[in-house]
Amino acid sequence: MTHSESDSLSLYNTTISHFIKQKAPIIYTPGFFSSDENKKIEDLQNEKIYLINTAKKLAKNGEHWVSFFKINDNFGYYFDPIGYAPCNKYWKIIFLSPTEIAKSGIRLIAPNKNYMDPYGTVCGEYSCVLAYHINELIKKGKESEILNYNHHPFEEFGIYPADHIHGVQKKNDQIIASVYKRLT
C-alpha cells in the first residue's frame, strides 16, 4: 500500500484505516474526523486511536493528519509531527482546547517538537507508525511504557526532534516513509 499515484500526496484516510486495522488491531477504530467537529473526549472510546484531519471538513487526503490516543476519560496523548498544539493559528481541535487540556490529563507528545518538514507529506505515516508502536506495547503487556512521557516512539527508528532544521526534517521524513513502507 502506497500513496495514491504520487509520493507528493499525503495518505488517504482509507489507506491509513487499512494500515491501522491490519497492523494495530488492538487500538483500531474508524476514528477519523475533521478538526472543527464538535467532539467530546468522553464520547471517544478508551484505548483507541483517532486520526484528526486539520482540514475544516474531512478530506480523503487531509491537509494535515494529527493523532489522539485516548487512554481513559481523563487521559490521552496528542501528537502532531510538526509540533503544533491542538489549537494554533492554523486550526483548532475543539475537544483539545487549552481549557479542556487543563482540566483533563491529556498530554501532548513532544510538545513544540518538530519532526517533520512542514511542507512534507508524511504526517499520515507518522500517525500509522505511532499506532503500530502503541499497539505493539499493549500486545507485549507494556502499557505502562505508553505513559512514559520521556520516551518517544520514533526514537527507536532514529528519528529525533529536528528543531526546525530543514536537513534533519527531510532525513526524518525519509526514515518514517521507509519504516511505514517496511511495515506495509
C-alpha positions in Angstrom: 0.0 0.0 0.0 1.5 3.3 -1.0 0.4 6.9 -1.6 -2.3 7.2 -4.2 -0.4 7.7 -7.5 2.2 10.1 -6.4 4.5 10.4 -3.4 3.7 14.1 -3.3 0.2 13.3 -1.8 -0.5 12.5 1.8 -2.0 9.2 2.7 -5.7 8.8 2.1 -7.9 8.1 5.2 -8.8 4.7 3.7 -5.1 3.8 3.4 -4.5 4.9 7.0 -7.6 3.0 8.2 -6.5 -0.2 6.4 -3.0 0.0 7.9 -4.2 0.5 11.4 -6.8 -2.2 11.1 -4.1 -4.6 9.9 -1.1 -3.5 12.0 -2.7 -2.1 15.1 -5.9 -4.0 15.6 -6.0 -3.7 19.4 -6.4 0.1 19.2 -8.1 0.3 15.8 -11.3 2.3 15.5 -12.6 4.0 12.4 -12.0 7.3 14.2 -11.5 9.9 11.6 -12.8 13.4 11.9 -12.0 17.0 11.0 -10.6 19.5 13.4 -13.8 21.5 13.6 -16.1 18.7 14.5 -17.7 19.2 17.9 -16.5 16.1 19.6 -16.2 15.5 23.4 -13.4 13.5 24.9 -15.9 11.4 26.9 -17.6 10.3 23.7 -14.5 8.7 22.3 -13.6 5.1 23.1 -10.9 4.3 25.6 -7.6 2.7 24.3 -8.3 3.7 20.7 -6.5 5.9 18.3 -8.2 8.7 16.4 -6.8 10.5 13.4 -7.8 14.1 13.0 -7.7 15.9 9.7 -6.9 19.5 10.1 -9.0 20.5 7.1 -12.3 22.1 8.0 -14.2 19.2 6.5 -12.9 15.7 6.5 -11.0 15.2 3.3 -9.8 11.9 1.8 -6.2 13.0 1.9 -6.2 15.7 4.5 -4.4 19.0 4.8 -2.5 17.5 7.8 -3.0 14.4 10.0 -2.5 14.5 13.7 -3.2 11.7 16.2 -5.0 11.4 19.5 -4.8 8.2 21.6 -7.4 8.1 24.3 -6.3 6.1 27.4 -9.4 6.8 29.6 -11.9 9.6 30.1 -9.3 11.8 31.8 -6.1 10.9 30.0 -4.8 10.7 26.4 -2.0 11.6 24.1 -2.0 14.1 21.3 0.8 14.1 18.6 1.5 16.4 15.7 4.7 15.6 13.8 5.1 19.3 13.0 4.9 20.1 16.8 1.9 22.4 16.8 -0.5 22.4 19.7 -4.1 21.2 19.1 -5.2 24.8 18.9 -3.0 27.1 16.9 -3.1 29.8 14.3 -3.9 27.2 11.6 -6.6 25.0 13.2 -8.5 24.4 16.4 -9.4 21.0 17.6 -12.4 21.8 19.7 -12.2 18.9 22.2 -8.5 19.6 22.7 -8.8 23.3 23.5 -6.4 24.7 26.2 -9.3 24.7 28.7 -10.1 21.0 28.0 -6.4 20.0 28.3 -6.0 21.9 31.5 -9.0 20.2 33.2 -8.0 16.7 31.9 -4.8 14.7 32.0 -4.2 15.0 28.3 -0.5 15.1 27.4 1.0 16.4 24.2 3.6 14.0 22.9 6.8 16.0 22.3 5.0 19.4 22.5 6.6 22.0 20.3 9.0 19.4 18.9 9.2 19.4 15.2 10.0 16.1 13.5 8.5 16.6 10.0 9.1 19.1 7.2 6.1 21.4 7.5 5.7 21.1 3.7 6.2 17.4 3.7 3.5 14.8 3.1 4.3 12.1 5.6 2.0 13.1 8.5 -0.2 10.0 7.8 2.9 7.8 8.0 3.8 9.3 11.4 0.2 8.5 12.6 0.4 5.0 11.3 3.8 4.2 12.9 2.6 5.8 16.2 -0.5 3.5 16.1 1.7 0.5 15.4 4.1 1.3 18.2 1.3 1.8 20.8 -0.4 -1.5 19.6 2.9 -3.4 20.0 3.4 -2.1 23.6 -0.1 -3.2 24.5 0.4 -6.6 22.8 3.6 -7.1 24.8 1.9 -6.1 28.1 4.0 -2.9 28.3 1.1 -0.5 28.6 3.0 1.4 31.3 5.5 2.5 28.6 2.8 4.4 26.8 2.6 6.6 29.9 6.4 7.1 29.9 6.3 10.7 28.8 10.1 10.8 28.4 10.1 8.1 25.7 9.1 9.0 22.2 8.1 6.2 19.9 10.1 7.4 16.9 13.5 7.3 18.7 13.8 3.6 18.1 13.8 4.3 14.4 16.5 7.1 14.7 14.0 9.9 14.4 14.6 12.8 16.8 13.2 16.3 17.1 14.5 18.4 14.2 14.4 21.8 15.9 13.2 23.2 12.6 16.4 22.3 10.8 15.4 21.5 7.3 18.0 18.8 6.6 17.0 17.0 9.8 13.3 17.2 8.9 14.0 15.8 5.4 16.0 12.9 6.9 13.2 12.2 9.4 10.6 12.2 6.7 12.7 9.7 4.6 13.1 7.4 7.6 9.4 7.5 8.6 8.4 6.8 5.0 10.8 3.9 4.9 9.6 2.5 8.3 6.0 2.8 7.1 6.8 1.0 3.8 8.6 -1.8 5.6 5.5 -2.3 7.9 3.1 -2.5 5.0 
